């Protein structure tokens, strides 16, 4: 028996038939004692062997149990889906969406299984990404997908649109004793927004006994949501956005919607008023759409102020860029993106020009809400129309119709879920209508500018000088204003 390769069974047999047998022979005058020692030693050896066997197989048993648990976790369409350790709800993958990760070796996005543990990890600021691919492009696991590196390549991209999952959560913002978030008394360097991920079965009004409140973005027209999908970049288009209102969308069957893209390194869609952006986005789920979106499962719309706030707050939590240890001090703020190109980064929170693409580590990825490539981009430095509107008789009659909406739009109950309404023209009112929208609660964080809506300038825009910035606008077409798309997984609200 080689001493360098002895199994537990061989060791047991060797001791049993050799060493213990020899001991009994040498002590034949005291055979009773030897027999007792024999039994005791044999039992001890059996105990040791059993213990080693159990410990050696403990990891296998635990891994098996973990896999069995994961196999019993299902999303809405009853398919297996990975759930990470953060407590975040698993992403709801509607039919059109395919899970992806960024492959560093090839600098491309790669299709992964929805059960893959590498898909996301919110504890590590790694948010779940999913894409809509062009018809004919494989969705098989391991497929590498291209995105454009220039505007000229937009039509050759394998991917049509990219989204990031924002899971349902409750949050708390510490404002006691002059605090600007947990651990900071300086609004120029605000602290942490405390976040707990929660299931959609957890509901309550106002704040709970621990000072948390459920973010309002996770209730859509009365339906509690597990999360929302937010456009990874500002909206772009394969051909529109060159002249005023060239989308020509006035209802939810607009043909221009098929040209919409959500991609990096391309010019964001501008030169259109709020109504054009709204109806083009709603038309993405029209009958026969190229995105294969089923409107009974997915609601498409322009981002609302509350949904913008949901992304901003998560970014300022331990799960976002604020919690990313690669960034310190002022670099915790999302870097500025100041060009017309999506995903650009200046490499600092405040700058005058973009110098990096979205996939350049730190300098480029610092412009995302996670500080890495998995986050949401273009949220600092560009004007985006959001569906927030100051509503009174004057604004509904004039500023609605002047940008493509009539007064009836604001009176129809079914449309109320698509915009956040304001009736108080102040950011310091601490009004409940401002909760969760990155307004009163985060006023002037990172010194971001805020100019609130009112009767004569009623539409909200976001991101112009920071993720917590807010400005009022008329809602018309301009070379400065773009928009962002949100997908809500629904049961047909």
C-alpha positions in Angstrom: 0.0 0.0 0.0 1.6 3.3 -1.1 1.6 5.9 1.7 1.1 8.6 -0.9 -2.2 7.3 -2.2 -4.2 5.7 0.6 -8.0 5.7 0.5 -10.2 5.8 3.6 -11.4 2.2 3.0 -7.8 0.9 2.6 -6.8 2.6 5.8 -9.7 1.1 7.7 -9.0 -2.4 6.4 -5.3 -2.1 7.1 -5.8 -1.1 10.7 -8.5 -3.7 11.2 -6.7 -6.7 9.9 -3.1 -5.9 10.6 -2.4 -3.5 13.5 -5.4 -4.5 15.6 -4.9 -8.2 14.8 -1.2 -8.0 15.8 -2.3 -6.3 19.1 -4.7 -9.1 19.9 -2.0 -11.8 19.2 0.5 -10.1 21.4 -2.0 -9.9 24.2 -3.4 -13.4 24.1 -3.2 -13.8 27.8 -5.6 -10.9 28.3 -7.9 -11.8 25.4 -11.0 -10.2 27.0 -9.4 -6.9 27.4 -8.0 -7.1 23.8 -11.5 -7.9 22.5 -12.9 -4.8 24.3 -10.1 -2.6 22.9 -10.7 -4.1 19.4 -14.4 -3.1 19.5 -13.7 0.4 20.9 -11.0 1.0 18.2 -13.2 -0.3 15.4 -16.1 2.0 16.5 -13.7 4.9 16.7 -12.4 4.3 13.2 -15.9 3.9 11.9 -16.9 7.2 13.5 -13.8 9.0 12.0 -14.4 7.5 8.5 -18.1 8.5 8.6 -17.3 12.0 9.8 -14.8 12.5 7.0 -17.2 11.2 4.5 -20.0 13.5 5.6 -17.7 16.6 5.6 -16.3 15.6 2.3 -19.7 15.5 0.7 -21.2 18.5 2.5 -20.5 20.9 -0.3 -22.0 18.5 -2.9 -25.2 18.2 -0.8 -25.5 22.0 -0.3 -24.9 22.6 -4.0 -27.6 20.0 -4.8 -30.0 21.6 -2.5 -29.3 25.1 -3.9 -29.9 23.8 -7.4 -33.2 22.2 -6.3 -34.3 25.5 -4.8 -33.4 27.4 -7.9 -35.2 24.8 -10.0 -38.4 25.6 -8.1 -38.2 29.3 -8.6 -40.3 30.5 -11.5 -41.1 33.8 -13.1 -44.5 34.8 -14.7 -44.2 32.5 -17.7 -43.2 29.6 -15.5 -39.6 29.3 -16.8 -36.6 28.9 -14.5 -34.8 32.1 -13.7 -31.7 32.9 -11.6 -32.1 34.9 -8.4 -29.0 36.5 -6.8 -28.3 36.9 -3.1 -29.3 40.6 -2.9 -33.0 39.9 -2.5 -33.8 41.6 -5.8 -36.8 40.2 -7.8 -35.7 38.2 -10.8 -36.0 40.0 -14.1 -39.3 39.4 -15.9 -38.3 38.5 -19.4 -41.2 39.2 -21.7 -41.1 37.4 -25.1 -39.1 40.1 -26.9 -36.2 40.2 -24.4 -33.1 38.1 -24.3 -30.6 38.1 -21.3 -27.1 39.2 -22.1 -23.7 39.9 -20.4 -20.8 41.9 -21.7 -17.9 39.6 -22.8 -14.6 41.4 -22.1 -12.5 39.1 -24.3 -14.5 40.0 -27.5 -15.9 43.4 -26.4 -19.3 42.1 -27.5 -22.5 41.3 -25.7 -23.2 37.6 -25.2 -26.4 35.7 -24.9 -26.7 33.9 -21.6 -29.3 31.6 -20.0 -31.8 33.1 -17.7 -30.5 30.6 -15.1 -26.9 31.7 -15.4 -25.5 33.1 -12.1 -23.2 35.4 -14.1 -26.1 37.3 -15.6 -26.4 39.8 -12.7 -25.4 40.4 -9.1 -26.8 43.6 -7.5 -24.6 43.2 -4.4 -21.7 43.7 -6.8 -23.4 46.6 -8.6 -23.9 44.3 -11.6 -27.4 45.0 -13.0 -29.3 42.7 -15.2 -29.3 43.6 -18.9 -31.5 42.3 -21.7 -31.9 43.1 -25.4 -34.2 42.8 -28.4 -32.3 41.3 -31.3 -32.9 41.8 -35.0 -35.1 39.1 -36.8 -32.9 36.3 -37.9 -30.2 36.8 -35.3 -29.6 33.7 -33.1 -30.7 33.8 -29.4 -28.8 30.7 -28.6 -26.7 30.8 -25.4 -23.2 31.9 -26.2 -24.1 33.9 -29.3 -22.0 37.1 -29.6 -24.0 40.2 -30.6 -22.7 43.4 -32.3 -23.6 47.0 -31.5 -22.7 50.0 -33.7 -19.4 51.8 -33.0 -20.6 54.8 -35.2 -23.9 56.2 -36.4 -23.2 54.7 -39.9 -23.3 51.2 -38.4 -26.7 51.6 -36.7 -28.6 49.5 -39.3 -26.1 46.6 -39.2 -26.4 46.1 -35.4 -27.5 42.7 -34.2 -29.3 44.4 -31.4 -32.3 46.7 -31.8 -32.7 47.8 -28.2 -31.0 47.4 -24.8 -32.6 47.5 -21.4 -31.6 47.4 -17.7 -33.7 45.8 -15.0 -34.6 48.0 -12.0 -36.0 45.7 -9.3 -38.8 46.7 -6.9 -37.5 48.3 -3.7 -38.3 50.3 -0.6 -36.0 53.3 0.3 -35.1 55.7 3.1 -33.3 59.0 2.8 -31.7 60.2 6.0 -32.4 64.0 6.4 -32.0 64.1 10.2 -29.5 66.6 11.7 -28.8 68.2 8.3 -28.1 64.9 6.6 -28.1 64.6 2.8 -28.4 60.8 2.8 -26.8 58.4 5.2 -23.4 59.5 6.3 -23.2 63.0 4.7 -23.9 66.5 5.8 -22.7 67.9 2.5 -25.2 68.2 -0.4 -22.3 68.5 -2.8 -21.2 65.0 -1.8 -24.4 63.4 -0.7 -24.6 60.1 1.2 -26.3 56.8 0.7 -29.9 56.3 -0.1 -30.8 53.2 1.8 -32.5 50.5 -0.3 -34.1 47.2 0.5 -35.3 45.0 -2.4 -38.8 43.7 -1.8 -41.4 41.4 -3.4 -44.5 42.8 -5.0 -46.5 41.1 -2.3 -45.1 43.6 0.2 -47.3 46.7 0.2 -48.0 49.5 2.6 -48.9 53.2 2.5 -46.6 56.0 3.4 -43.5 55.1 5.6 -43.2 51.9 7.7 -42.0 51.7 11.3 -38.3 51.7 10.0 -38.8 54.9 8.0 -38.8 53.2 4.6 -41.4 53.8 1.8 -42.0 51.7 -1.3 -40.9 53.6 -4.4 -43.9 54.7 -6.4 -42.4 53.7 -9.8 -43.4 50.1 -8.9 -47.1 50.6 -9.0 -48.4 51.0 -12.5 -52.1 51.9 -12.8 -52.8 50.1 -9.6 -50.8 47.0 -10.4 -47.9 46.2 -8.1 -44.7 45.5 -10.1 -41.6 43.3 -9.5 -39.6 45.8 -11.4 -39.3 47.8 -14.6 -37.0 47.7 -17.7 -35.4 51.1 -18.4 -33.7 52.0 -21.7 -30.0 51.6 -21.3 -29.4 54.7 -23.5 -31.4 57.6 -24.8 -33.7 56.7 -27.6 -32.2 56.9 -31.2 -33.6 56.3 -34.7 -32.2 54.8 -37.9 -33.3 57.9 -39.9 -35.5 60.3 -38.0 -34.6 63.2 -35.8 -33.2 65.5 -38.4 -36.0 68.1 -38.8 -38.7 69.2 -36.5 -41.3 66.6 -35.7 -40.3 64.3 -38.5 -41.5 61.3 -36.5 -45.0 62.4 -37.5 -46.6 60.3 -34.8 -50.1 61.3 -33.6 -51.5 57.9 -32.4 -50.4 54.5 -31.3 -50.1 53.0 -34.8 -47.2 55.2 -36.0 -45.0 53.5 -38.6 -41.9 55.5 -37.6 -41.7 53.5 -34.4 -40.1 50.6 -36.2 -37.0 52.7 -36.7 -36.5 53.3 -33.0 -33.3 52.0 -31.5 -31.7 51.9 -28.0 -28.0 51.5 -28.7 -24.6 53.0 -27.8 -22.4 55.3 -30.0 -25.2 56.7 -32.1 -27.0 60.1 -32.3 -29.9 60.3 -29.9 -33.3 61.1 -31.4 -34.2 64.8 -31.1 -36.1 67.5 -33.0 -39.4 66.1 -31.9 -42.0 67.3 -29.4 -43.3 65.4 -26.4 -46.3 64.0 -28.2 -44.2 62.6 -31.0 -41.9 60.9 -28.6 -44.9 59.5 -26.6 -46.9 58.1 -29.5 -43.8 56.7 -31.2 -42.9 54.8 -28.0 -46.4 53.6 -27.5 -46.5 52.4 -31.2 -43.5 50.0 -30.5 -46.1 47.5 -29.4 -48.5 48.0 -32.4 -49.7 45.0 -34.4 -46.9 43.6 -36.5 -44.1 45.6 -34.8 -40.5 44.5 -35.6 -39.6 44.2 -31.9 -42.0 41.3 -31.4 -43.5 43.0 -28.4 -46.8 41.6 -27.1 -48.8 44.5 -25.7 -50.8 42.1 -23.5 -47.5 41.4 -21.6 -45.5 44.7 -22.1 -46.4 48.3 -21.8 -44.1 50.7 -23.6 -43.9 54.4 -22.8 -41.6 57.4 -22.2 -40.0 57.5 -18.8 -41.9 59.3 -16.1 -40.4 61.5 -13.4 -41.1 58.7 -10.8 -39.3 56.1 -13.0 -36.3 58.4 -13.5 -36.2 58.8 -9.7 -36.2 55.0 -9.3 -33.1 54.7 -11.4 -31.4 57.7 -9.7 -32.1 56.5 -6.1 -30.8 53.0 -6.9 -27.7 54.5 -8.4 -27.1 56.4 -5.1 -27.5 53.2 -3.0 -25.0 50.5 -2.1 -26.3 48.6 -5.2 -25.3 51.5 -7.6 -22.4 53.6 -8.4 -22.4 55.1 -4.9 -21.6 51.6 -3.6 -18.9 50.9 -6.2 -15.5 51.0 -4.4 -13.7 51.8 -7.6 -15.0 55.4 -7.2 -14.3 57.8 -4.3 -15.5 61.3 -3.3 -16.8 63.4 -6.2 -16.4 60.5 -8.6 -19.4 58.8 -6.9 -21.5 61.1 -9.1 -22.5 59.7 -12.5 -20.0 61.2 -15.1 -21.3 63.7 -17.6 -22.3 62.9 -21.1 -22.3 66.0 -23.1 -22.4 65.1 -26.8 -25.3 64.0 -29.1 -23.9 60.5 -29.0 -25.4 57.9 -26.7 -23.2 56.4 -24.0 -20.5 59.1 -24.2 -18.5 60.1 -21.2 -16.4 63.1 -20.3 -14.5 61.0 -17.7 -15.6 63.3 -14.8 -18.9 64.4 -13.3 -18.4 67.9 -14.7 -16.7 68.6 -18.1 -17.2 70.3 -21.4 -16.7 67.5 -23.9 -17.0 63.7 -24.2 -13.7 61.8 -24.6 -14.7 58.1 -23.9 -17.0 55.5 -25.3 -19.4 53.7 -23.0 -17.2 50.5 -22.8 -14.0 52.2 -21.7 -13.4 51.0 -18.1 -13.9 53.6 -15.4 -13.5 56.7 -17.6 -16.3 55.6 -19.9 -18.3 53.3 -17.6 -18.2 56.0 -14.9 -21.1 57.6 -16.9 -23.3 54.7 -16.0 -25.5 54.4 -12.9 -23.3 51.5 -11.6 -19.9 52.7 -12.6 -19.5 49.6 -14.8 -20.9 48.6 -18.1 -24.1 47.1 -16.7 -25.8 50.4 -15.7 -28.0 53.0 -17.3 -26.2 55.7 -19.4 -26.9 59.3 -20.5 -28.4 60.5 -17.2 -26.1 63.4 -16.6 -25.5 66.2 -19.2 -28.4 65.8 -21.7 -32.0 67.1 -21.7 -34.6 64.4 -21.8 -38.3 64.9 -21.8 -40.0 63.0 -19.0 -43.7 62.5 -18.7 -44.2 65.0 -15.9 -46.7 67.8 -16.4 -48.1 70.7 -14.5 -51.8 70.4 -15.0 -54.4 73.2 -14.8 -56.9 74.6 -17.3 -54.3 76.8 -18.9 -51.7 74.1 -19.5 -54.2 71.5 -20.6 -55.9 73.8 -23.1 -52.8 75.3 -24.6 -49.5 73.7 -23.7 -51.0 70.3 -24.2 -52.5 70.9 -27.7 -49.5 72.9 -28.8 -47.2 69.9 -28.5 -49.6 67.3 -29.9 -51.9 66.5 -27.0 -55.4 67.9 -26.6 -57.2 68.5 -23.3 -59.1 65.2 -23.7 -55.8 63.3 -23.4 -55.3 64.5 -19.9 -58.9 63.8 -19.0 -59.0 60.2 -20.1 -58.5 57.9 -17.1 -56.5 55.4 -19.2 -53.9 58.0 -19.9 -53.2 59.0 -16.3 -50.7 56.1 -15.8 -48.4 57.6 -18.5 -47.5 60.9 -16.8 -46.8 62.3 -13.4 -49.1 65.1 -12.6 -48.1 68.3 -10.7 -50.5 70.8 -9.1 -48.0 72.6 -6.8 -45.4 74.7 -8.6 -42.7 74.3 -6.0 -39.9 71.9 -5.2 -39.8 72.9 -1.6 -43.4 72.1 -0.8 -42.5 68.6 0.5 -45.7 67.5 -1.4 -46.6 63.8 -1.5 -46.9 64.2 -5.3 -43.1 64.7 -5.4 -42.2 61.5 -3.5 -39.7 59.3 -5.3 -39.2 61.6 -8.2 -35.8 63.0 -7.3 -37.2 66.4 -6.4 -37.6 67.7 -2.8 -36.0 64.6 -1.4 -32.7 65.1 -3.3 -32.9 68.9 -3.9 -29.5 70.2 -5.2 -27.7 67.0 -4.5 -24.3 67.1 -6.2 -25.3 70.8 -6.8 -27.6 69.7 -9.6 -29.7 72.5 -10.9 -33.5 72.5 -10.5 -36.1 74.8 -12.1 -39.6 73.6 -11.4 -42.6 73.4 -13.7 -45.5 75.8 -13.6 -48.5 77.1 -15.4 -46.6 78.6 -18.3 -43.7 76.2 -18.5 -45.3 72.9 -17.7 -43.2 70.0 -19.0 -40.4 68.3 -17.1 -37.0 67.5 -18.4 -34.3 65.6 -16.7 -30.5 65.1 -16.7 -29.4 68.4 -18.0 -26.7 69.0 -15.3 -26.9 65.8 -13.3 -28.9 62.8 -12.4 -30.8 64.8 -9.8 -31.3 67.8 -12.0 -34.8 69.0 -13.1 -35.9 71.7 -15.5 -39.1 73.1 -17.0 -39.8 73.3 -20.7 -42.6 74.0 -23.2 -42.7 70.5 -24.7 -41.8 71.5 -28.2 -39.3 70.2 -30.7 -35.7 71.1 -30.2 -32.2 70.0 -31.1 -31.5 69.7 -27.3 -34.2 67.4 -26.1 -34.3 63.6 -26.4 -36.3 60.9 -24.5 -36.0 57.5 -22.8 -38.1 54.4 -23.1 -39.5 52.2 -20.3 -41.0 48.7 -20.6 -43.3 47.6 -17.8 -44.1 43.9 -17.5 -47.9 43.7 -17.0 -50.8 41.3 -17.0 -52.7 43.6 -19.3 -53.4 46.7 -17.3 
